[in-house]
Amino acid sequence: MAVAEGPDVVGKSVFPGDVLMALPETGVVRIGGGVQQDGELLVATKAGVLRREAKGGKLWVEARQKRYTPSPEDVVIGRITDRHSENYGVDIGGPFRALLPVLAFEGATKRNRPHLQVGDLVYGRVESAHRDLEPVLSCMDGAGKASGFAQLKGGMVIEVSTTHARSLLSRPPAALLSALGRSLQFELAVGLNGRVWLDAPSSSTVILVANAIQSSEFLTAAQQEQLVAALLKGSSAAAAQRRQQQQQEQQQVEQQQ
């Protein structure tokens, strides 16, 4: 078994079987995807980069993978695929469909339950996930509150890598989202399964934000700021050109009259 133990391992590449750290004598270590306990040690189960949350200390291995692997407490965007009396089937892009109980919404009862249709989008939390079982979702936080989890109406969904999705959810906010938010009004929901939901008052804003997100994965913070500035400038120029064209067309109509 290879040994990669120590605080310097965070942010470095690890491989299956690498020892990440020994369990501390006191306190709790939360583990996510790609990490499992082996006796008194935490060991990597897949290749990738070891990450650790600044708040909460959750430890996981971040890998560029084609298929999303759900972990408990992940936030995800799913699409309803089927309906049953006690739960909904949800596609979250993983190896199995997920289950969303009809009572897993704040205030839901047997008489007062959500009425989701096949094709509807939901923003939820992975409540439980096991390698060979269907993951279970919830549209409530651990305290039973909605906390932003709900059906996503309207808007559009784009696909990004799971790595990029995690960076968009970072704290403090990614430079890209901060730059966009200073100039544009839009709504955003990011799922760790690589799906991003967007909505805005105008379709042009939705398209601009989508282009910015999909083009920014490998850019530095400074480059993300430059990207947003360029997209905004191009959008303003295009809008001005459209207004000029409309004015010319209006003048032609008036002359013909």
WOPE-V546640 format. One record per run of one state. SS is the DSSP state (A for helix, B for strand, O for the rest). FROM is the first residue (numbers start at 1). LEN is the number of residues. If there is no record, write none. Layout:
SS	FROM	LEN
SS	FROM	LEN
This chain:
O	1	2
B	3	1
O	4	3
A	7	3
O	10	3
B	13	2
O	15	4
B	19	4
O	23	8
B	31	1
O	32	3
B	35	4
O	39	2
B	41	4
O	45	3
B	48	5
O	53	6
B	59	4
O	63	12
B	75	9
O	84	3
B	87	5
O	92	6
B	98	8
O	106	15
B	121	8
O	129	7
B	136	4
O	140	10
B	150	3
O	153	3
B	156	4
O	160	2
A	162	7
O	169	6
A	175	9
O	184	3
B	187	4
O	191	4
B	195	5
O	200	3
A	203	13
O	216	5
A	221	36
O	257	1
